Amino acid sequence: MTVKLLQALLICLLSLPLWAKDQNSTQKVAAERNATHLPVPVNDAAKPNLSIEEAKARIRHNREIQEQIEAIDDQLKTNLLYAKYNNHQVYLDLQNQLKKIQEKLEKKHYKTDSAEYTKLKTEEAALENQIDLLKDFKHPPFEELTKPKDIAKAPEIKTPFDILNGFRYLKLLKTEREGFNRKLEGLYTLIELLREKQRLLKKDKEIARELDEILPAYNLAKNTYALYAKKVEDSKLKVTADIKVQMQRLFNILITVGVIILFSFIFKYLAKKTISDNQRYYMANKIINFSNFFLIMLVLLFSFLENVTYFVTVLGFASAGIAIAMKDLFMSALGWMVIVFGGSFHVGDRVKVFKGKFEYVGDIIDISFLRMTILEDITLTTYTHNRRAGRIIFIPNNYIFTELLANYTHGKIKTVWDGVDVMITFDSNYKKAQHLVREIVKKYSKGYTEISRKQLNLLRSQYSLKNINVEPRVYTFMEEYGVKISCWYMTNSYATLTLRSNIYSNILDALMAEEDIKIAYPTQIVNVKKDHLLPPKDPGEQSIS
């Protein structure tokens, strides 16, 4: 009796889900499209001859199915593609409802003040508002997968500069292809979930309808992806081939630049070994550096520019305006070429620069492409004019065409003529003073005299030198306040003031030691007589008392 009672109870429990499903099938709405479907029990579960163990096994089986369905529903809830699909279906349902209401309003002529008309207009407005909120889901979510996707236009890779653009394009193709593939895999996962749920629910009609809509879209999307992938591969192969060509071109450019740099190091090494003069080595190093830079710029210009002929043409038309606007710059560049290749000035030369009323004497410490740099030294010019020394003077190279630049140490010559002037009174023994001055000057300038003679002999092959007499020279002149003895001698170009000071000191000591020699200075003699006036020699003169 107890066994039969338990069997009846189990039969009732198994029959309850089927009854509940039949009762709720007519009350489904758009918001309950994802409600969990309960499994349909098989006919064997309702048989009265089912044993207790079989009934328990059937219950466990149904529970497992129920758990699997719930797990699938949880995955569908988090599936963005399925959510968009449901929203699209809701959008279509709302469109159908709105269409029916509008048809009803057109067929039946309601009074505008009737309750039925007011109700329909309210429902119409509500539906239009809901449709407007869901307008983003007007089109099916699979539509973008079914349409052939246009790939980005491949960049033109004609110079090594475009290699980076090529790599960026390849990365973009890879990203877009992976994104398309992820969407296709997401659609396939959704289909598999729906198929599994349909299998568990014994071919549910609602799921079958969804699969009938999704499967054709998936098949079309697969074909679209295959076509898209082929386009991507073709574009990728073309861009990759262009990149390889430009990479080879870049490699050749780097090899050429490397060879130029290697030769520049070799030339510098040879210059260091063969040129003993520091100034000449410095200038040779400058020329090598400039040539190295110029050659590298030419290589880069002809390698990276797509149309060099066009560039040269444009540069030719623009050269006139550029030459006028940048006249000083071009003149300085031309001056640099004259300085470097002409050999008039070298680093280390002592020069004197004239600019208007200003004079600067110093040593050249650098010759760049646009200017010479001079370090001002203490010289007679700084003593008599500037009263400043030690300044860095920048002289534009174009000054060699417009201003006067004097070189104290041109070529092999490292000495210049300098002179001292001594004024003695008219009643002094000027011949004796002249002899003393000459001997002192000979004594202190003897070494520079021999050096000057050798240097001038070396310049005979380069210049027409007629008179190379470098012995000290003494001249005597009668001036307003006395007799001037002017003595000239050869001295070091870099230390003229030092030797002049020594010579003046010795001349002063020698002349002051002589009683018949007096150093003159501006004087005036006035005769004063109280009782007698000197008659004027000329009618226009007046007597001085």
Buried (B, 14 or more C-beta within 10 A) or exposed (E): EEEEEEBEEBBEBBEEBBEEBEEEEEEEEBEEBEEEBBBBBEEEBBEEEBEEEBBEEBBEBBEEBBEBBEEBBEBBEEBEBBBBBBBBBBBBBBBEBBEEBBEBBEEEEBEEEEEEBEEBBEBBEBBBEBBEEBEEBEEBBBEEBBEEBEBEEBBEBBBBBBBEBBBEBBEEBEEBBEEBEEBBEBBEBBBEBBEBBBEBBEEBEBBEEBBEEBBEBBEBBBEBBEEBEEBBEEBBEEBBEBBEBBBEBBEEBEEBBEEBEEBBEEBBEEBEEEBEEEBBBBBBBBBBEBBBEEBBEEBBEEBBBEEEEEEEEEEEEEEEEEEEEEEEBBBBBBBBEBBBEEEBBBBBBBBBBEBEEEBBBBBBBBBEBBBBBBBBBBBEBBEEBBEEBEEEBEBBBBBBEEEEBEBBBBBEBBBBEBBBBBBBBEEBBBEBBBEBBBBBBBEBBBEBBEBBBEBBEEBEEEEEEEEEEBBBBBEBEEEEBBBBBBBBBBBBBBEBBEBBEEBBEBBEEBBEEBEEBBBBEEEEEEEEEEEEEEEEEEEEEEEEE
